[in-house]
């Protein structure tokens, strides 16, 4: 794939001695990588040189961020549900809907997995995280159990049962000793890695709905992120679900004081969206970014919140995304955007055999600084 034209100006700016000034209020759409199938996870490598994404075509797609060149890593037998880079080495961990985890040398095209873990969950492994020292990868999913694996050979080291619902999210605290995991019922468990004990439960029941006429529980803690110092934690999901069919509701993110375990703020989206906030990230100045989801291919938004205000300071309209990552330079965000192709819905593949077109994706970069090509309003007024 050729290098996106917009990438040239961005990379040249970032290579300057001081670089562009961080300003989420002026965040704008940057370069993108298109893909003909739906991707649900995307991350930057720890060195910031690569982007990896995966989803419904069972492949792992790796782009060189500077050149735009892509290679693939085959190996999964079903949809890929989660991926995470090793914080120091060349390992990439990917999980799927059959409870299988692969470990890859992500920089080597068409390579086979370095090792494979089977039975990480009976069904879907929904979340992965790597400890800060890189020695262990953690997984969670439909078994309601956090499992800890060696990053050297995939051997199981230990496991932490205790969740009552499937696990959607796992995050490692900046202290490198604590782990948070979030489940379907809006419970966040705080684990001590050394002792294997659950220190406490944090209550986020707003993110779970089960009405009398529902045939299933709806919601869950879909994402977790810590600020750089570990003083606060933000989680995302859906409140007040209206049904358990297509599960429309109110997107919501919650901020917690990690020391006290108390909720301190709720964050909303600026525009109408009816799906969960699937991904959240802290930015370098304590601000928070979160991505929404909508039904039927309508646009949602990437929102930017100040920690003391419920409404976004700034937002960018975009298609739905299920993941969000921040570049090591702190100046770029990454999200795999859902691109509807008009042939979705139950039974669409069977009904439209002749012209069925799978949904697509754009792996989109968002720049957290002023657009160098944007016109200066002050200059525009002078010219007028």
N, C-alpha and C positions, 0 to 999 in steps of 0.2 A: 504493500500500500504506500503510495507516495506521501511524503511529509506534508501535513496540513499547512497551507500557506500562512495562516495566522501564527503558526508556531515560530516562524522566523523572527518576527518582531518581539514576541514574548521572550524567546531564548536570548536574544541580544540584550534585551532590557535586564534580564536576570543575571547576565554575565558581567554587567557593569559593576564597578567597585562597590557602590552603595546599593544599587538595585532600586526597583520601584518602591514607593512608600506603601506600607500595609494600610489598607483602608477598606474594610468590608462594606461600608456605605456606598462605595463606588465599584463594588464587585460586578463583573461582567463576564459574558460567555467567551471562552477561549477556544483553543483548537479541539478537535474531536476525531475519534476513530470510529468509522461505521462498520457495522456487522449485520449480516443478513438474517441472523436468528436472535431470539431474545436472550439477553445476558442479565443475570440477576445479582452478580457480585463483581466488584472491581476494586483493585488496590494498587497503590504505589509500592515499589520495592523499597527496602530500607535505605539503599543508597540513592534513591530518587531517580534512577536512570531508566527504570522499566515500569510498565503498567501491565498487570495481569487481570484478565476478566474471564468469566465462565458462566454457563447457564444451561439452556435447554438442548444444545447440540452435543453435549457430553464431552466437549473438548475444552482445553485450557488454551487461551489465546494470550500471547505475550508480545507486547509492542515495545520497541526501543523508542523512548520518549523523544530523543533528539532527531533520529533519522526517520521515524515513523514505520520502519520495517517491522514485519510481524512474522512470528513463527508459532506453531501449535504443538501442544503436548497431548497425544491421545491416550486413552486408558480407562476412562469411566464407562460403565455399562448403562448408566442412566443419568438424569439431570444432576448437575453440580449445584449443591446447596450452599456451600461456604468455601472461602479460601482465605489464607493468611500467609504472609511472608515471614521467614525467620528474621529476627531483628539484627543479625550480624552476618550470617552466611548466605549461601546461594540456594538455600532450600525454600521451597514453596509447598504448603500443605493445602490439599483440596479434599472436600468431603462431598458425599452424594446422598441420593434418596434411598439407597440400599444400605446405608450405614457403613460405607467403605471410605477409608481415608488413604490417599496417596501422598507420598513425599517425592518431590521432583527437584532435579537440578534445573531450575527454570531458565537458565541462560543457554541451555543446550537444545537446539531444535530437534523435534521428533524423538526425543529420548524416552526411555522406559522409566517407570518409577524407581527411585532408589530403594524404597520399601513400601509395602502395602499393609494396612490394618483392616481386617475384615471384622464385622460384628461390633463396630464401635457403638451402634444402636441397632435395635431390631428392625427399625424402619429408617426414618430420616435422621441423619446427623445435621442439625440445624445451625450449630455455632462452633467456631474454632477460635482459639487464642493461644499465643505463645508467651511463656514466662519471659521476663526481661533479660534473664541471663542466657536464654536460648536453649536451656537444657531439656525443657518439657513443653509439649503441646497439649492443650486441654480441649476436650470436645464435650458437647451436650446435644441432646435431641429428644426423641420421642420416648426414650427409656426413663426420663426424669432423673437422670444420674449424670453428674460431671465425672468424666474419666480423664486420667492423666497418663500420658504416654511419653516414652523417651524419644527425643528427636534424633538420637543416634541410629536406632534400629527399629523403632516402633513398638518396643515391648511395653506392655501395660505396667505402670508403676503403682497406681492406686486408683480408687474411685470414691466419690462422695455422693451417696444416695441421700434423699431427703425431700426433693421437690415433689409436689403433688400433681403437677402438670408438666407437659413437655417444655423443654428448655429452648428458648428462642435466642438467648444472647449470653455471652461471657466476655468479661473484660478484666484485665490485670491492673491492679492499683499501682500507681507510680512508686510505692515503697518496695515493690517487687516481692512482697510477702503475702499480700492479700489478693483475693479473687472475688469478683461479684458475678453472680449468675441470675438471670431473670426468666420467669416462667409464664405459662398461660394464665395463671390466676392472679397475676400482678404482684407476685412475691419476688423480692431480690434477696438472695442469700449471700451473706458475707462469710467467706471461708478463710481460715488460716492455713496457708499452704504447708507449713512445717508440722503442725499438729493434726491436720486433716479434720479439724472441728469446724462446725458452723458457729460462728461467733454470734450472729444475730440475724433476724429477718427484718427487712425494710418493707413497709407496707405501701404498695402502689395499686390498691384495689380499684382505683378509678379506671385502670386500664383493662378491666375485665367486666364482661356483661353476660348474664345468663337469665333471660326472662322466662316466665312460665311456659310460653309457647315455643321456646327455642328447643331444638333437638341437639344442640351442641353449645359448648362454651365459645365465646368470641372475645378476641383481644390478645392480651399478653404483653410482656415487656419485650418489645421487638429489638431494642438496641440499648446499649449502655456505653457511656464515655466518662472519663475522669478529666479534670483540669490538670495542668502540668504539675502542680504541687500536691494534688490528691486531696484538696480540702473540700471539693464539691463533686457531685456526681449528677449527670443528667441522663434520663431514660426517656424513651419514646414509645408511643403506641396509639391506641384508639379508645375513646370513652363513649358511653351512651350508644352502643350499637343498636341499630333499629331492627335488624333481622339477622338470621344466621344463614341466609341464602347467599347474597353477594356482600353481606356484612358492612353496609354503610354505617357511618357514625361520625364522631367528632375527633379529628386528629388532635393529639395532645402530647406535650413533653413536660416532664416534671424535673425540678431541680431539688437536690437533697444536700444538706450539710452532712458530710461524711462523718464528722466527729460525733454529732448528736444523733444522726440517723433520721432527722426530721425534714419534712418537705418544706422548702422555703419559697418556691415559686412555681407557677404554671405558665407554659408557653403555648400560644395559639398561632395558627396561620392567619395571614392577612386576608386571603381570598378563600372562596368556597372550595373545600375539598372534603371527600367523604371516606377516605381510607386512612390507615394509620401513618404516623410518622415512623418510618422504617429505619432511619439512620440519623445519628447525631454526632457532632464533633465539637470539641472546644477549639477555639482559635487562640492565637498567641497573646491577645490582650484580655482574655477572660470572656470574650463574647462566645456565643454558641451558634452553630449552624445546624439546621435540620431540614430533611427532605420529606415531602408529602407524597401521597398516592391518591389517585382518583379512578373511578370506574369509567368504562366506555371510551378510553383514550383521550379524555379531556385533560387540559393542562392543569397542573398543580403549581407548586413553587418550592424553591430553595430559599429558606427564611434565615435571617440573621437577627438574633436577639441579644440585647444587653441583659445581664443576669438579674437586674432588678426591675425589668419591665416585661409585661406579659405579651404585648404586641411587638411584632418585628420592627427593628430599626430600618431594615431594607429587605427586599425580597426580589427574586428573579423568577419570572414565569418559565416553566419547563414541564416536560412530560414526567410521568411518575418514575421514581427510582427506589430501589430496594437496598441500596448501599451508598456509603459516602466515606471518602477517605481524604486525608490531608497530606500534602507533600511534605517531606522533611524540611523544605525551606520555609514552610508556614505561609506561603503566598499563593498556593493553588489547591483547589478541591477537585475531587474526581467522583463521578457518579455514572452508573450504567443506566441510561434512559430508555424507557419502554416506548417503542415506536409501533403503534397499531397499524396493521396492513389491511384491515377491513374484512378479514375472514375468520374472526374469532368466534367464541361461544361454544356451548355444548353441542357436540356432534358436527361441528363445522367441517372437520376433515372428511367425514363420511359423506356429508351432504354436498360438498364442493370439490369432489375428487378432481374434476377437470381443471379447476382454476384456483384451488386452495393455495394461499400464500401465507407462510408462517409470519408471525410478528417479528419485527427486527429490533435493533438497538443502536444507540449511539453512545459510545464511551466518551462522555463529555468532561472537559476540563473547565473549571470556573476560576478566573483570575481575581484575587482579592486585593486589587489595586486599581487605580484609575486607568481607563482605556486610553493609551497614548494616541489613538486615532480619533478620539472623541473631540468635538469642537468645544473650546472654552466659551462658556456663556458670556463672560465679560468681553472677550474679543468679538463675539458675534454681535453684541450690543453696540460696540464701537463702530463696527463696519456698517451696521444698519443706520 
